[in-house]
Amino acid sequence: MERTNKKLIAVVGATGQQGGAVVRALQAGNQFKVRALTRNPAKHRELSGEVIQADLSRPETLTAAFEGAHGVFLVTNVWEQGANEDEQANAAVRAAKDAGVKHFVWSTLPDVEAISGGKFHVPHFTGKAEVDRIVKEAGFANHTFVIAPFYYQNLIGVLAPQKQTDESVGWVLPFDPTVRSIHMGDITQIGDTVAGAFAHPDQAGHGEYLPLVGDFMSFNEIVDTLNRRGHNFSFKQVPKEVFAGFFAGAAEIAEMFGYFQAHTYLGSDSYDQIALANKIAGRQPTKFSAWAQVNFPAPKNAQSAAR
């Protein structure tokens, strides 16, 4: 039997988009042992050699989950019913510290309130940013912050094009589509960033911020990229107040787009951070046009017309 001295990484949220990507990247790199953490291990045995129950809302489950782990990757789901991100992160950081974890990687987002001087209020961004301090102050030997981008996947998911009143299909959003403001990426590639951080704590284990950015676009550029492939999507800008009435939670999404337009997704010139993230990941993330080619199939008639 092969003896392994590989260090163990415990991955929170292993069934989610980010956690799942981290598990796969760590397995592919074969440098670490992987412990996949999920609330329902019986349903997800296939995830990894070791699948253990962990529930961030039940801190007592985290002791066994982190035991013997060299590293922990933490992501929280702010949209989960009744989840308190601050409490969950605090519990995870405490449990990791108690377990003797050496390298803690936290999936964060920009602090919108700080960046905009309080002008924009986007709790699902700032709530994550507020956890950064807890991670910093915990005193891990190494800690790293990864920043998830605007997911390309949003455009076939929560922000998929919708049929509009004028019969066109497209987007109605409360911001200027000509402003280049969206740092985007294929969320499945965040695993490479995280695995790279665990593998290179000397370069990325001292509180560095590593954003995954495959592309930086305006919404018009997104629409044009898709329409060049045979789609016929529309875009209509509406006032924030109008958008806020469209669905529950729309007011915060309107604030988010207002923040993008004023400050960009990452909120600052992040050239050096992006360059370091790509170096650590060992790859250039996929551009939107290449991702769309595979994941956003052109209409049938457009493909035959193009032939």
N, C-alpha and C positions, 0 to 999 in steps of 0.2 A: 504494500500500500504506500502511495506517495506521501511522504511527510511534507507538510507545508508550513513554512514560517511566514507566510504572507500576512500582512497586517489586515485587520478586519474593518470594513466600513459599514456602518449601519445607515440605511437609507429610509428616511421617513416618507410616507406617502408614495410607496413603491408602486401603487396601482394607478397613480395620477400621471398627467402628461410629463411633469418635470421629474418626479421621483422615478417613474418608469424609464425615462431617458437616462437617468444617472445609473440605475441598475444595469441597463444594457451596455452603456459605455464602460463601466467598471469591469463587467464580464468580458467585453471584447478586448480590453487592455490587458487582462489577465495578470495584473500586478498586485491586486488586492483580493481578499476574500470578501464576499458580499452577503450582508444580512438584510433581507428585504423586510420592511416593517409595514404591516397593514392591520386594519381593525378585524379583518376576517381571514386569517391565514388558511383555514380549511378550503376556502374558495380559490386560493391563489398559490397553491403549492408549486406551480410551474415557474413562478417568478425567479427562483434562485435555489441554490442548494440549501439555504437556510431561510425559512420564512417564519417570522415571529410576530405575535400579536402586539400591537402598540396603538394606543388611542391617546392623542394629545389632550383630550378632555378628561382623561383618567390618569393623572400623573403616576399613580402606583404601577401602571403597566410599563412605564419607561425604564424602571430600574433594570429589569431583566433584559429589556430590549437593547440597552446600551452597554451592558456588562461585557467587559473584555474588548470593547471596540476601540480602535486607534482613532477613527474618524467618524463624524456624524454629518450627514447632509439633512438639513431641515428646510421644509417648505410648509407653509400653512395655507389653508383654504378659507379665505375671508368670506366667501359666498355660502359657506356651509351654515345651515340653520343653527342658530344659538352658539356659534363658535366665537370665542373671545381670543383674538389673535395674540394680544399682549400676554394674557394668562398662559396660553398654550406655549408661547415661545419662552416665557420665564420658566415654566415647568421643564421644558426640554433642555434649556441651558443648564438649569440646576442639576437635573438628572445626569446630564453628560459630564458636568464638572465632578459630581460625586462618583461617577463611574471611572474617572481618570482619563477621559477622552483627551487626546492631544491636539486634534485638528478639527475645528468646527466650521462648517461651511453653511452659510445662511443665504437663502434666496430672498433678496430684498428688492425695493423699488425706490425711485427718487422721492425726496421729501418735498412734496409740492408746496406745502405751506411756507417752508423756509426759502425755497427757490423763488417763489412769487411774492415774498414779503407779505404773506397772508391774504393775497388777492384771490387766490383760487383755493378751493376746499375739496380735496379728493381723498377721502379717508382710506380707500382701498390701496392707494399708493403710500400715503403718509403713515398709515398704521404699520406697514412693514418697515419703513425707514426708522420709525421710533424704536424698533427692536435692535437696530444696529448698536445702539449704546449699550444695551444689556449684554450683547455678544462681546463687544470690546472690553467691557469692564469685568467680564467673568474671569479673565486671566488665563485663557487657554494658551498652551505653548504656541499654537498657530491658529489663526482664524482668517477666513476669506469671505468676501461678499460677492455673490454673483447676482447680476441684474437681468431678469427676463425681459425681452423686448415686447413690443406689440406682436402677438403671434400671427404669422401668416395664416395659421389655422383658424383665426377668428373670422376670416373672410369667407370660410365655408362653414362656419359655426354660428356663434352668437351674432356676428355682424355680416351674415350672408346677404347678398343682394335680395331685395324684396320687390314684389310687384307694386307699382305706384299708381296713384289715381289717374295719371295720364296714360296708363297701360304700359308704360316703359317698365323695365326691370333695372333696379339699381339702388342707390343709397340716397337717403335724405338725412343730412347731418348738420350739426350747428357749428360748422367752421369753414374757413376759407380754403377751398380745395387747391388753390395755387401755391399755398405756403408749404415749402418743404420742411416737414416737422416730425415725421414719424420714423423712429428707429425701430426696424422690424426684423423678424427672424423666424426661422423654422424651430419651434420650441423643442423638437426632438433632438436638436443639436446641443442643447444646454448640457447634456450629459458629458460631452467632450470637454467642456469648460470645467465642469466640476471634477471630473476624473483627472484632468490636467493639474488642477489646483492641489489635489491630494498627492499627486506624483511629484509636484515641484513646490513644496512648502517654502523653500529658500527664495523662490521668485514671487510666490503668490500667497504666502501664508502669514503676512504681517498686516492684515487689514486692507489689502488691496481690493479695489472694486473692479469686477470683470463683467462688463456688459456683453451679452451675445447680440451682435448686430450684423445681419446679413445684407441689409439695405437701408437707405435713408431716403424717404420719398414724400412727395405731396400726394394728396388723394387723387388729384388729376393724373399723376404719373401712374398710380396704381390702376386707375380705370383705363388709361391709355394702353398700359401693358396688357391688360386682359382683352381690350377691344382689338388690339393688333392680332390677337389669336382667334378672331372670328366672333367674339361676343359683341353685344351691342348694349352695354350698360350705361346708365345715366347717373348723373350726380346733381343733387339739388341742395343748395345751402338754405337752411331755415334759421330763424332767430332762436337763441337759446331757450327763451320762454316757451316757444311753440314746441320745441323738441322735448322739453321737460314734462309735457303733458302726454307724451306718446305711450309710456308704459311705466310701471312701478320701478323706481330706481333710475329713471331717465335723467333726472336733474343732476345726479352725480356724474353720469356719463357726459352730459353737456359741459359740466365744469371741466372734466378731463380733457375734452376736445379744445376747450378754451385755453387751458394750460398748454396743451401741445402747440397751439397756434402762437402763443406768446413766448414760449420758452423751449420748445421741442420736447420730445418724449423724455430724453435723458436730462434735459434742463440746463445743459451747459456744453461747451466744446469738450467732447469726451474722446478726442482722437487718440490720445496716449493710452487711455484705459482700454479702448477697443483694440488697439494694436497689441497690448499686453495680453488681453483675453484670447485673441487669435493665436498668439505665439504659444500660450499655455495650452490651448486646445489642440495645437498642432495641425490646424487646418483653417482655411478661409471658409466662413459660413456660406451656405448657398444663397445666391441672389434670388430676389422675388420672381424674376421672369423664369428662371430655371425651375423653381419650385412650382410655379403656376402651370408650367408645361405638363408636369406630371400629375398635379393634384387638382387642377381647375380645368377639366377637359373642355375643349372648345365644342360648341354645338355641332351636331352631326353634319348639317348642311354646309357649315363653314369649312369643315375639314374636306368634304368632297369638292367644294368650290376651290379650295386651295390646291387641290391635287392637279 
